[in-house]
Amino acid sequence: MPKLKDVAELAGVSTSTVSRAINEPEMVNDQTRARVEEAVRALGYRPNRVARRLRVASGLTNLVGLIIPDLQNPFFADIARGVEDVAVHNGYTVLIGNSDENLDKERRYLEVMHAESVDGIILPPNSTSDPVAMDFARSEMPMVFVDRRLSKVKMDTVVTDNLRGAYDAVEHLIRLGHRRIGFVEGRPQVSTSRERLAGYRQALEDHRIELDPELVRTGDSRQESGRRLTKELLVLAERPTALLVGNGLMTLGALEALHRAELKIPEEMAIIGYDDMPWALALTPPLTVVRQPGYELGSRAMELLLQRIRTPDRATTLMVLEPELIVRRSCGAGTPG
């Protein structure tokens, strides 16, 4: 992301001249202003309109940005609450955007937040190679990634041990006697999906169970995707006897598919979901889940962002929080084949 000094170098003027050309164009001669404007266009430089209007004595606005992939997902709502509680306690206000897993919307929110002169941004990258997040990560804006990792860019990051969470869930099903375990997961471009798939594979390998690729289905992390993918597993010639589903919304869809197929849980199909949603205990039978510390992910991410704002040159931090397998009746003993 280009900086003021990049514009100055391309235009062949000082940074103060660039600032005057943008903020007080009447104070700069036409020829110089034209060179600055051409450099701004060539580099795609985005002037900060709030910084032009007002900067408090500390140079901070006490605003932070949070971009969430799906505000309908209660897991991300937990993250947002954790971010906000720590932010408010430290005198900050949080600006929240919902990207809908869309790169264009993510870029738009990042640009707006930059223009609003936020002191830092927290976001889960859209993918492990998210070009928008990479662009902004290379700028001077303090950033923290939460829940998901970004490859090739070293940044402050707070995640859950997804490999461990999936491994523990699959191993539990194996110990109950299951050998054909279906795995329904979200977008493979996202680090959480890749890590959970790795945990699934590792658990099977450690227990000398051959991986059947037909039992692994990936979608878009939404409820309808969970329903559709589970239905695909149910029509296999040799269907699974147990399921691990990669997030709460997809688990709702998977449960819908099982109910439509009139399969008894756990007698005819055991199931473990990801994320301990408020409705998990209200189900019949109550749902076994891999619980992620969503609130703590958010609060720790905000704490790291505050540290980065206060000490820009500090070493980067990777914080890995532990998931917890909460065993309830939905996994049962099943009817493994």
Long-range contacts (C-beta under 8 A, 24 or more apart in sequence): 1-46, 1-135, 1-136, 1-138, 1-139, 1-141, 2-43, 2-44, 2-45, 3-45, 3-139, 3-140, 4-45, 6-43, 6-45, 7-36, 7-39, 7-40, 7-43, 7-45, 8-39, 10-39, 10-42, 10-43, 11-35, 11-36, 11-38, 11-39, 22-47, 22-52, 23-52, 46-111, 46-114, 46-115, 47-115, 48-114, 48-115, 48-117, 49-115, 49-116, 50-115, 50-116, 50-117, 51-117, 55-117, 60-119, 60-309, 61-116, 61-117, 61-118, 61-119, 62-91, 62-92, 62-93, 62-119, 63-92, 63-93, 63-94, 63-95, 63-116, 63-117, 63-118, 63-119, 64-92, 64-93, 64-94, 64-95, 64-118, 64-119, 64-120, 64-121, 64-122, 64-302, 64-305, 65-94, 65-95, 65-96, 65-97, 65-109, 65-110, 65-113, 65-116, 65-118, 65-120, 65-121, 65-122, 65-123, 66-94, 66-95, 66-96, 66-97, 66-121, 66-122, 66-123, 67-96, 67-97, 67-98, 67-99, 67-106, 67-109, 67-110, 67-113, 67-121, 67-122, 67-123, 67-124, 68-96, 68-97, 68-98, 68-99, 68-123, 68-124, 69-98, 69-99, 69-100, 69-101, 69-124, 69-126, 70-98, 70-100, 70-101, 70-221, 70-222, 70-249, 71-96, 71-98, 72-249, 73-221, 73-247, 73-248, 73-249, 74-248, 74-275, 74-277, 74-278, 75-247, 75-248, 75-275, 75-277, 75-292, 75-294, 76-124, 76-147, 76-294, 77-294, 78-294, 78-295, 78-297, 78-298, 79-146, 79-147, 79-294, 79-295, 79-297, 79-298, 79-301, 80-298, 81-295, 81-298, 82-294, 82-295, 82-296, 82-297, 82-298, 82-299, 82-300, 82-301, 82-302, 83-122, 83-146, 83-298, 83-299, 83-301, 83-302, 84-298, 85-298, 85-299, 86-298, 86-299, 86-302, 86-303, 86-306, 87-302, 90-302, 90-306, 92-119, 92-306, 99-123, 99-126, 101-126, 101-187, 101-220, 101-221, 102-126, 103-130, 103-131, 103-132, 106-130, 106-132, 106-133, 107-132, 110-136, 114-139, 114-141, 119-309, 120-144, 120-305, 120-306, 120-308, 120-309, 121-305, 122-146, 122-298, 122-301, 122-302, 122-305, 124-148, 125-149, 125-150, 125-190, 125-191, 126-189, 126-190, 127-187, 127-189, 127-190, 128-189, 128-190, 128-191, 128-194, 129-189, 140-312, 142-305, 142-308, 142-309, 142-312, 143-305, 143-308, 144-301, 144-302, 144-304, 144-305, 144-308, 145-301, 146-297, 146-298, 146-301, 147-192, 147-297, 148-190, 148-191, 148-192, 149-191, 150-191, 151-191, 154-316, 155-316, 156-304, 156-305, 156-307, 156-308, 156-316, 156-317, 156-318, 157-316, 157-317, 157-318, 157-319, 158-297, 158-300, 158-301, 158-304, 158-319, 158-321, 159-191, 159-192, 159-297, 159-318, 159-319, 159-320, 159-321, 160-192, 160-292, 160-293, 160-297, 160-320, 160-321, 160-322, 160-323, 161-320, 161-321, 161-322, 161-323, 162-191, 162-192, 162-195, 162-196, 162-199, 162-323, 163-195, 163-196, 163-198, 163-199, 163-202, 164-199, 164-322, 164-323, 165-196, 165-199, 165-274, 165-290, 165-292, 165-323, 165-325, 166-195, 166-196, 166-197, 166-198, 166-199, 166-200, 166-203, 166-244, 166-290, 167-199, 167-200, 167-202, 167-203, 168-199, 168-290, 168-323, 168-325, 169-199, 169-244, 169-272, 169-288, 169-290, 169-325, 170-199, 170-200, 170-203, 170-204, 170-244, 171-203, 171-206, 171-207, 172-272, 172-288, 172-325, 172-327, 172-331, 173-242, 173-244, 173-270, 173-272, 173-331, 173-334, 174-203, 174-204, 174-207, 174-209, 176-242, 176-270, 176-331, 176-332, 176-333, 176-334, 176-336, 177-333, 177-334, 177-336, 178-240, 178-241, 178-242, 178-270, 178-334, 178-336, 179-209, 179-241, 179-336, 179-337, 180-212, 180-215, 180-238, 180-239, 180-240, 180-241, 180-242, 180-336, 180-337, 181-215, 181-240, 181-241, 181-242, 181-243, 181-244, 182-215, 182-216, 182-217, 182-230, 182-233, 182-239, 182-240, 182-242, 182-243, 182-244, 183-215, 183-216, 183-217, 183-243, 183-244, 183-246, 184-217, 184-219, 184-226, 184-229, 184-230, 184-233, 184-243, 184-244, 184-245, 184-246, 184-250, 184-254, 185-216, 185-217, 185-218, 185-219, 185-245, 185-246, 185-250, 186-218, 186-219, 186-220, 186-221, 186-225, 186-246, 186-247, 186-250, 187-218, 187-219, 187-220, 187-221, 188-218, 190-221, 192-246, 193-218, 193-246, 196-246, 196-274, 200-244, 215-240, 219-250, 221-246, 221-247, 221-249, 221-250, 222-249, 222-250, 222-253, 223-249, 223-250, 223-252, 223-253, 223-256, 224-253, 225-250, 225-253, 226-250, 226-251, 226-252, 226-253, 226-254, 226-256, 226-257, 227-253, 227-254, 227-256, 227-257, 228-253, 228-257, 229-253, 229-254, 230-254, 230-257, 230-258, 231-257, 231-260, 231-261, 234-258, 234-261, 234-263, 238-337, 240-269, 241-269, 241-270, 241-334, 241-335, 241-336, 241-337, 242-269, 242-270, 242-271, 242-272, 242-331, 242-334, 242-336, 243-269, 243-270, 243-271, 243-272, 244-271, 244-272, 244-274, 245-271, 245-272, 245-273, 245-274, 246-274, 247-273, 247-274, 247-275, 248-273, 248-274, 248-275, 248-277, 250-274, 251-275, 251-277, 251-287, 255-283, 265-330, 265-332, 266-329, 266-330, 266-331, 266-332, 266-333, 266-334, 267-332, 267-334, 267-335, 268-335, 269-334, 270-330, 270-331, 270-332, 270-333, 270-334, 271-330, 271-331, 272-325, 272-330, 272-331, 273-330, 276-326, 280-328, 281-328, 283-330, 285-328, 285-329, 285-330, 285-332, 286-328, 286-329, 286-330, 287-328, 287-330, 288-325, 288-326, 288-327, 288-328, 288-329, 288-330, 288-331, 289-325, 289-326, 289-328, 290-323, 290-324, 290-325, 290-326, 291-323, 291-324, 291-325, 291-326, 292-321, 292-323, 293-321, 293-322, 293-323, 296-321, 297-321
